[in-house]
Amino acid sequence: MTIHSEHYLVHEADEVDLRKRPTREKPVCKSSKAYAKLLQAHVEELSDLQQLLYASNSHALLVVFQAMDAAGKDGAIRHVMSGINPQGCQVFSFKHPSATELQHDFLWRTTRDLPERGRIGIFNRSYYEEVLIVRVHRSLLRGEGLADEPADDEIFWNERFRSMVDLERHLHANGTRIVKIFLHLSKEEQRIRFLDRIDAPDKNWKFSNADVAERKFWDAYMAAYEQCLSATSTQASPWYIVPADDKDSARLIVSRIVLDALRELKMAYPVMSSERKRELRTIRKTLVT
């Protein structure tokens, strides 16, 4: 199966209905051997492109992951980025905001960790939590010290969407390309993975009682995701909805999306001036004699 990243793209102004988006597709590869070979090819190409990104120093790439618990964010990041030079890539995980972070606007804590030019930044969860978990659990807003209680829900959330889109537009104009990936997991597959975390001693640490408690809000989360994806996927900073019930296929799709984003950048290794070339030739002569 050939992977076409645009197949998973949320086009600008699309009205997302997650019930119509698959959580599982036909496997990309027919065997685990074929999967490993293709993933390795993707990882090697990513490594080459990351080196070119670092050398050209003209753009940054930000990859945002959002998903329900157990959707495979950590695994996708670990497998897809396994061949990347750590000097050129950083991963940040965002959980509940600290007391200090709550003293700032809702975008502050993530903008501190945006990637520099020449680097890849990965957000495991992101500022989008502010229109997802905060929307599902409205009580969290009280801890954010808002000047006024929102009088109109629709206006309030639309203003947050606009703030996010405006931030991404600003970043794009200044060289940061943003790719946003929603790992679309089914509720049944989440149940199976939770049981696996309970039954496997080496996975117990991944599981908490809160994970099960959040399943009660599944429909509310799906509604929040639908509105978020619909409102914030733009041509410059698009969302991709990746079927996540099959971990192997999801990782291959994610790697293809990231590869395509890097390929679209106009990157080149620095061109040496004539003077610099002469200098290098002189140095070379001293090294070989």
C-alpha positions in Angstrom: 0.0 0.0 0.0 1.4 3.4 -1.0 1.0 6.1 1.7 -0.3 9.4 0.5 -0.3 11.9 3.3 -2.9 14.1 1.7 -5.4 11.2 2.2 -5.3 12.1 5.9 -5.4 15.9 5.5 -8.1 18.0 7.0 -8.6 20.7 4.4 -9.2 24.3 5.5 -12.9 24.9 6.2 -13.7 21.1 6.4 -16.4 20.1 8.8 -14.8 17.2 10.6 -17.1 14.2 11.6 -14.9 11.7 13.4 -17.5 9.0 13.0 -16.8 9.1 9.2 -13.0 8.9 9.7 -11.6 5.4 10.1 -9.6 4.4 13.1 -8.2 1.4 11.2 -7.4 0.9 7.6 -5.9 -1.9 5.5 -2.4 -2.5 6.8 0.3 -0.5 5.0 2.6 -3.6 5.0 1.8 -7.3 4.7 4.4 -8.5 7.2 6.4 -7.3 10.2 9.5 -7.6 8.1 8.2 -5.3 5.4 7.0 -2.9 8.0 10.5 -2.8 9.6 12.2 -2.3 6.3 9.9 0.6 5.2 10.1 2.3 8.6 13.9 2.1 8.5 13.9 3.7 5.0 11.7 6.5 6.3 13.9 7.0 9.4 17.0 7.2 7.2 15.5 9.7 4.9 14.3 11.8 7.9 17.8 11.7 9.3 19.2 13.1 6.0 16.6 15.8 5.7 17.0 16.8 9.4 20.8 17.2 8.7 19.9 19.4 5.7 17.4 21.4 7.8 20.1 22.0 10.4 22.7 23.0 7.8 20.5 25.3 5.9 19.3 27.0 9.1 16.4 28.7 7.3 13.4 26.9 8.7 12.2 25.1 11.8 9.6 22.2 11.9 7.1 21.8 14.7 5.2 18.5 14.9 2.2 18.6 17.2 0.6 15.3 18.5 -2.8 15.2 20.0 -4.8 12.1 20.9 -6.8 10.3 23.5 -4.9 8.3 26.1 -3.2 5.1 24.8 -3.4 6.2 21.1 0.3 5.7 20.7 1.8 9.2 20.7 4.9 8.1 22.7 5.5 5.1 20.5 5.1 7.1 17.3 7.6 9.7 18.4 10.1 7.1 19.6 10.0 4.9 16.4 9.7 7.6 13.8 12.3 9.9 15.2 14.7 7.2 16.3 17.3 8.1 13.7 17.3 11.8 14.2 20.4 13.5 15.7 19.4 14.6 19.2 21.2 17.9 18.6 18.6 18.8 15.9 15.4 17.6 17.6 13.7 18.2 20.9 10.5 16.6 22.4 8.3 18.4 24.9 5.4 16.8 26.8 2.8 19.0 28.2 0.6 17.8 31.1 -1.3 19.8 33.7 0.1 23.4 33.8 2.1 24.4 36.8 1.2 27.3 39.2 3.7 29.5 37.4 2.3 28.6 34.0 -1.2 29.5 35.1 0.0 33.0 35.9 0.4 33.6 32.1 -1.8 33.5 29.1 -2.7 30.0 27.9 -0.2 30.0 25.0 2.8 31.1 27.1 4.1 27.7 28.4 4.3 26.1 24.9 5.7 29.1 23.0 8.7 29.0 25.3 9.6 25.6 23.8 9.2 26.4 20.1 12.0 25.0 17.9 14.9 27.2 16.7 15.7 27.5 13.0 17.4 24.4 11.8 15.6 22.1 14.3 12.6 19.9 14.7 10.4 20.4 17.7 7.8 17.8 18.8 5.0 18.6 21.1 3.4 15.6 22.8 0.2 17.4 23.6 0.2 21.1 23.2 -1.6 24.4 23.5 -4.6 22.6 21.9 -5.3 21.0 25.3 -6.8 24.5 26.1 -9.7 23.8 23.8 -9.9 20.0 24.5 -9.5 19.0 28.2 -10.3 22.5 29.4 -13.5 22.5 27.3 -14.6 19.1 28.5 -13.7 20.0 32.1 -14.9 23.5 32.3 -13.9 23.8 36.0 -10.2 24.0 34.9 -10.9 27.5 33.5 -11.3 28.8 37.1 -7.6 28.0 37.7 -6.5 30.2 34.8 -7.2 33.5 36.5 -9.3 34.9 33.7 -10.3 38.5 34.1 -13.9 37.8 33.3 -16.0 34.6 33.3 -16.8 33.8 29.6 -20.3 35.1 28.9 -20.8 33.3 25.7 -19.3 29.8 25.2 -19.2 29.9 21.4 -17.5 33.3 21.3 -15.0 32.3 24.0 -13.8 29.1 22.3 -13.8 30.7 18.8 -11.5 33.4 20.2 -9.1 30.7 21.5 -9.2 29.0 18.1 -8.4 32.3 16.5 -5.5 32.9 18.9 -4.0 29.6 17.9 -4.5 30.1 14.2 -3.0 33.6 14.5 0.1 32.2 16.4 0.6 29.6 13.7 0.2 32.1 10.9 2.9 34.3 12.6 5.2 31.3 13.0 4.7 30.2 9.4 5.5 33.7 8.1 8.8 33.6 10.1 10.0 30.2 8.9 8.5 27.7 11.2 6.4 25.0 9.5 3.8 23.3 11.6 2.3 19.8 11.1 -0.5 18.7 13.5 -1.3 15.1 13.9 -4.4 13.6 15.6 -4.0 9.9 16.3 -7.6 8.7 15.8 -8.2 5.8 18.2 -11.4 3.8 18.7 -12.9 3.5 22.2 -12.7 -0.3 21.9 -9.0 -0.3 21.0 -8.3 2.0 23.9 -10.1 -0.5 26.2 -7.9 -3.3 24.9 -4.7 -1.2 25.4 -5.7 -0.3 28.9 -6.2 -4.0 29.8 -2.7 -4.7 28.3 -1.2 -2.0 30.5 -2.8 -3.6 33.6 -1.9 -7.2 32.7 1.7 -6.5 31.6 3.9 -5.7 34.7 6.3 -3.6 32.6 3.4 -1.4 31.5 1.7 -0.9 34.8 3.5 2.5 35.2 1.7 3.8 32.1 -1.8 3.3 33.6 -3.6 5.5 36.1 -7.1 5.5 37.5 -7.7 8.9 35.8 -7.3 7.2 32.4 -10.5 5.2 33.0 -12.3 8.1 34.5 -11.7 10.1 31.3 -13.4 7.4 29.2 -16.7 8.5 30.6 -16.3 11.8 28.7 -15.4 10.1 25.4 -18.3 11.6 23.4 -17.5 15.1 24.8 -13.9 14.7 23.8 -14.9 13.6 20.3 -17.1 16.7 19.9 -14.3 19.0 21.2 -11.8 17.4 18.8 -14.3 17.8 15.8 -14.7 21.5 16.5 -11.0 22.0 17.1 -9.9 20.2 14.0 -12.5 22.0 11.9 -11.6 25.4 13.2 -7.8 25.3 13.2 -6.7 23.3 10.2 -5.3 25.8 7.7 -3.4 25.4 4.4 -0.2 26.6 6.1 -0.6 24.6 9.3 -2.8 21.6 8.6 -4.2 18.8 10.7 -3.9 15.2 9.7 -6.2 12.5 11.1 -4.2 9.3 11.3 -6.0 6.0 12.0 -4.4 4.7 15.2 -5.8 1.3 16.0 -3.0 -0.3 14.0 0.2 1.1 15.6 2.5 -0.1 12.8 0.5 1.6 10.1 0.1 4.7 12.1 3.8 5.1 12.6 4.4 4.7 8.9 1.8 7.3 8.0 3.2 9.7 10.6 6.7 9.3 9.2 5.4 9.9 5.6 3.6 13.1 6.8 6.7 14.4 8.4 8.9 13.5 5.4 6.5 15.3 3.0 6.6 18.4 5.2 10.4 18.5 5.2 10.6 17.8 1.4 8.4 20.8 0.8 11.0 23.2 2.3 13.5 24.9 0.0 16.6 23.7 1.7 20.2 23.6 0.5 23.6 23.2 2.0 25.5 26.5 2.4 27.4 27.5 -0.7 31.1 28.2 -0.1 32.5 31.4 -1.4 35.5 31.3 -3.7 37.7 32.7 -0.9 36.5 30.0 1.5 37.2 27.2 -1.1 40.7 28.5 -1.6 41.2 28.5 2.1 40.0 24.9 2.4 42.3 23.8 -0.4 45.3 25.4 1.4 44.4 23.7 4.6 44.0 20.4 2.8 47.5 20.6 1.4 48.9 21.0 4.9 47.0 18.0 6.0 48.2 15.6 3.3 51.9 16.6 3.3 
